[in-house]
Amino acid sequence: MAVDRILPTAEAADLMELVRGLVDGELVARAAGDEEKGRFPREVFALLGRSGLLGLPYPGEYGGGDQPYEVYLQVVEELSRGWLAVGLGLSVHTLSCFPVADFGTPGQRAELLPSMIGGELLGAYCLSEAHAGSDAAALATRADAVDGGYRLNGAKSWITHGGAADFYTLFARTGAPDSGARGISCLHVPAGTGGVGADAPERKMGLRSSPTAVVRFEDAVVPAANRVGDEGRGFGIALAALDSGRLGIAACAVGVAQAALDLAVGHSRGRRQFGRPIGDFQGVSFLLADMATQVAAARELYLAAARRRDAGRPFGRRAAMAKLFATDAAMRVTTDAVQVLGGCGYTSDFPAERLMREAKVLQIVEGTNQIQRLVIGRHLARGDE
């Protein structure tokens, strides 16, 4: 069922109609088949680019859409309703463009952003390592200064679009091995750079059509001009990017949960037992009521955080809350959708089990939900807004 959205402008309403048509006309029909085969839909991202959807929250002067986060996130949600690999892919791409857009020099923005957000390129965000996931400040990948640039050595783990991206936003250590958060820098690395490669994609429980892989840097050299922000200040850039990225994951979770709710409601109307639709029975109707309430609450939470971001107000605590609540809600809602469908929900002939498997990863990526609780607690202890 179509979500009754309140959008800030007529342009945003038209944009959402375009996205809804793309989802219902293109994505829903092919999601299950491509997920089963583990096929990455690169051509879908090319279509998003031609439609102007790969740079929605970025400035129009660089080819972006000049849309507020409130609108951009609802696009992510709608795409995720049809196919999480696409909604999550847009969120990751937007995250990978953030450092250049917000911390790059005017020259870097003019040179790099038009191609990054113009529709032809797809990005990946390289922060996590095998032994530095939640403890990202412990990363070991090196960026050592050489004449005119940096030599990169190391490996990044769990990278969405690893091996498929056209550029990598890399966080690497430029300081001493024990320099912690203060010794990390951010670099823009084109995928075609010599010495950059990726392992075979991970074999995952869900989200199989979105490649996740280890990305390796072996004596790869990039110009000094590709460093984004001051040397040694990259960790702050990474954290700022993740605040916005968490809102993207929250929107993805609401999209998955909405798809599960729609499926469960439709089944409850069509499936009859004891002479009437199963949705007429209190045991099912109460379950659906709780599911709908969780979806609506999660949506309002991420939208409230987005509006704070758009207004230039602090939003980090609320971004963590939105990611935590929305992804936990998606796990509950998709699990309950399987229950409403009964035996049908447990088979791959229906999308309920796929949605349940996909929801799980959203509780893990861009900071596990245990880390979100830690972030929220720290904000509260400091008395942050």
Buried (B, 14 or more C-beta within 10 A) or exposed (E): EEBEBEBEEEEBBEBBEBBBEBBBEBBBEBBBEBBEEBEBBEEBBBBBBEEBBBBBBBBEEBBBBEBBBBBBBBBBBBBBBBBBBBBBBBBBBBBBBBBBBBBBEEEBBEBBBBBBBBBEBBBBBBBBBEEBBEEBBEBBBBBBEEEEBBBBBBBBBBBBBBBBBBBBBBBBBBBEEEEBBEBBBBBBBBBEBEBBBBBEBBEBEBBBBBBBBBBBBEEBBBEEBBBBBEBBBBBBBBBBBBBBBBBBBBBBBBBBBBBBBBBBBBBBEEBEEEEEBBBBBEEBBEBBEEBBEBBBEBBEBBBBBBBBBBEEEEBBBBBBBBBBBBBBBBBBBBBBBBBBBEEBBBEEEBBBBBBBBBBBBBBBBBBBBEBBBBBBEEBEEEEEE
